[in-house]
Amino acid sequence: MLCRVMAEAVAACGAQVAVLDLRLDAAEVVASEIRRQGGKAVAAACNVLEKESIEQARIAIEKALGPVTLLINGAGGNHPKGTTTREQLRPEDLEKTAQEIITFFDLEPQGIEFVFNLNFLGTLLPTQVFAFPMARARRGSIINISSMNAFRPLTRIPAYSAAKAAVSNFTQWLAVHFAPAGIRVNAIAPGFFLTDQNRELLTRPDGGLTPRGEQILAHTPARRFGTPGDLVGTLLWLASERASGFVTGTVIPVDGGFNAFGGV
């Protein structure tokens, strides 16, 4: 949802847009909507964890639209096998009297690996593929999608928090590394936005908040969840060479004040 709004926003500013997704039909839904609104867009199937797949997508995009000058790395997500049941470890949990309780000690390496690969390698590999021609042309902008978890790790999701922290650190590393090649690298760190991935975790079927949703809003000074449109201004600013040409290596929270609030 968030990446769809980003794609539509840059298209509305006149950019030609390539929409990548693991499923071609899902990418085509977004691309066709952009075309319906008068923009130019193409869809491509792409597995961000397979470099050959990304290379094939790049070749198809360059053939259809020309060189890529803006890359938005939006792949990411969590997995139940990288998630604990409770916010904090209780001594009685170690006795395994309740089999449904998953503690830190029960987290499976495959779950941690899935989350880390999707979020971190899913940012690194597309950058390797799409930034290479940018470096040759000595121009380009890369915008990674980090998370508020990178600033303040949330309870229960250690794998996702660590992976997004890696994305933020990688953003700063790339900014330094790519500066002589004329490529700017920044990241947006969304706060709490209602998406298909977290809606059941944060809201009830009747529209009310779950205890976790209430806890989040209690620590968000704006007292609401973000909407996809809240990301557009920051995105367009970072994408514009004219507006942010001297900005690189930043990780910008768009979070309703969550990161600034100490809880008291």
Secondary structure by P-SEA (a helix, b strand, c coil): caaaaaaaaaaaaccbbbbbcccaaaaaaaaaaaaaacccbbbbbbccccaaaaaaaaaaaaacccccccccccccccccccccccccccccccccccccccccccccaaaaaaaaaacaaaaaaaaaaaaaaaaaaccbbbbbbbcccccccccccaaaaaaaaaaaaaaaaaaaaaccccbbbbbbbbccccccccccccccccccccaaaaaaaaacccccccccccaaaaaaaaaccccccccccccccccccccccccc
